Every structure is written in C-alpha cells, then in structure tokens.
Amino acid sequence: MTSHTIVYLDQNYLSNMAKARLGFPINKVDTEFWQSLFDGLKAAVSADKIACPESQFQRKEARLDRRIEQAVGRIIDELSWGLEFNPWQVILRLQIEDAAFRFLGKTPPRIQTWSVAFKSDPQAPVESSMEDIFGTKGRIAVSFSPPDEIIEDDRQSKLEFMDEAQEILNRYSNNRPNWSELLLQNKKGVVDGFMGKLAQESIAQQLQRDSPLDKLSALDRYNELVDLLNRLREIGINIDNFEVMNFMESKELLNIPFVDINGSIWAAIAEYCGQGRKRRKGDFYDAPILATALPYCDVIATDGFMKEIVVKRFHFDEKYKCKIFSASKTDRQAFQKLIKELT
C-alpha cells in the first residue's frame, strides 16, 4: 500500500509553471525555479510519494487565459494522472447527509473515507492509474481547448459569482454586525445558498433567463435539491415542519468542513472589505476551492491573502492538519524543499 502526501496546487502555482514552460518573459531566476519545481513534483508523483488531485476549478480558471490554457492542462495531466476531487457540490451534499445522521443521534453509514472527496483512491499506486486510464505506462492524454462559447460561459459564471458576493458585502457594509454574528450569518448563508430559500430563489431566477443552457442548468439544480431533501427525509429529517429549519441552523451542520471553511473565509473577506480592503477577482472563488481541498489534503499551495486568513486568522492548518504555503519567495522555496524531502 502506498502512502501519498496529498498536495493541492492553486492557480498561481500552475500558471507560473505553465509560463515557465512556455518561455514567457519572466526573469531567469523565476523561470528556472518554476521549471525545477515542476520537475520535482513530477518526480515525487512518479516515485509514489505525493498525489496531486485535480479540482473542478483548475481547468475552468486556466481557460480564462487562452495563452497558457493548454500548458496548464498538460501540467495537470502530468501531475494528477486522473486523480480528481469530486465537485464541491457532491462533497457538501455528502457532508450534509453525515451531519443529518449526527443531528438525529444516529450513526452514519460506513463508507471509504476517501470517497467523500475523491473520484478514486488517492493512495492507489500511480502506475495503476496510468494503466487504468491510458492503457499503457508513460503515455498521457492531450488536453484540448473547448469552444469559445464554453469559455465565455465560464467567464460569465465567475462574474456572476463575484457580483453575488459583492451584494453580500454591500449588505454587511451597510449594517455591519459584530464578528460572531458575521461569522454565523456567513455559515448560515452557505447552507441557505445550497439547500434553503436562497437556493430556491436562485434556481427560479435562472429559469427566467433566455438561455436554454441556463434553463437546463436550473432544472439540474432543482432536481439535485429535491433529491437532497428526499434523502434527508429518508434519514429521518422531517422536511415538512420546523425540524428541517432546526437542522439547517444546528451545530452539526454549520460545523461540517465545507460550511466551516467557506463561511469563515467569506466572513473574513467581508470584515477586511469593511475595513477598506478592495476585493480582488480571485477572493471569492478561493473560498470554495479551499473548502474543497483543505480537509482532505496534507499540503496546499495558495496565495498570500488566503494563507493569512486560513492560517493566521482561523488556524485551519492546525485544525485540518494541512501545511499551507503562499507564493511568496520564502514560502515557495520552503514548498520546494518539502517536495524534495518527500521524494
């Protein structure tokens, strides 16, 4: 049985390695560093020392920069060898089901721990992944660029996500609660946006749009919501009375990893923005990314602002037993050193 250290790379690391591979005009020292880091990661993967899972966010983010899109895709292929996180919606749903059992004082069904987060076992030998996915050792799939309309849909989805986040910030800035209330409301907001009134309103709004793709997406979301509510009924939550409301505000649900991390990061961003910090494009996208990866990874490479929040503010590195590195020169050198030591 292998014992992989699970390493998640955010877009900053992937983009810089891609730019170094493509010969983008960055200084020679940085180019050599990122090329060397990729070589070290690839060697560690091949030696069955680390696993680098792909998330649903990485290729979508890469598609927004067509210059490096294919290079990023190639790097993901060469490091992940088909290992993928489940979509965050699947992870959150499974965590919600687990919370429902505990809310009712029941024992959740026993499942493979890794199956909540991953589509396949992250501890499987990389050689078997090569054989299972590509049919031969050493050959890898080629990442193809999707049509322009898919790229534009990705861009619009991100802009809409950011606009929704800004509306929440505006609400808090006009009537700023104390920190405890801000944190609680953001956690409740994550739950409400997934399975409550906010989710229902969002689906209804999406159904009113002209785009057939929007309508199909809304119908998919509606069916998934109905399926979740039916599953909660099977577990024993009465969704037709106040019991479901009590569950949605329970400590069992509000403290599941995805809600804990996502809601906390949103609360911290709201507080920082209330103090005058301007939001950045990636801030709100980073919340579901980290909520997906942090509970299930041993090492995460992210940006400096997110490291400040998850490490200095919340000590999530200790809570979830995960080492966090930013892209600062000191941190990325420490990250590279760790990878070499693991190999």
Secondary structure, 3 states (H helix, E strand, C coil): CCCCEEEEECHHHHHHHHHHHHCCCCCHHHHHHHHHHHHHHHHHHHCCCEECCECHHHHHHHCCCCCCHHHHHHHHHHHHCCCEECCHHHHHHHHHHHHHHHHCCCCCCCCCHHHHCECCCCCCCHHHHHHHHHCCCCCCCCCCCCCHHHHHHHHHHHHHHHHHHHHHHHHHHHCCCCHHHHHHHHHHHHHHHHHCHHHHHHHHHHHCCCCHHHHHHHHHHHHHHHHHHHHHHHHCCCCCCHHHHHHHCCHHHHCCHHHHHHHHHHHHHHHHHHCCCCCCCCHHHHHHHHHHHHHHCCEEECCHHHHHHHHHHCCHHHHCCCEEECCCHHHHHHHHHHHHHHC
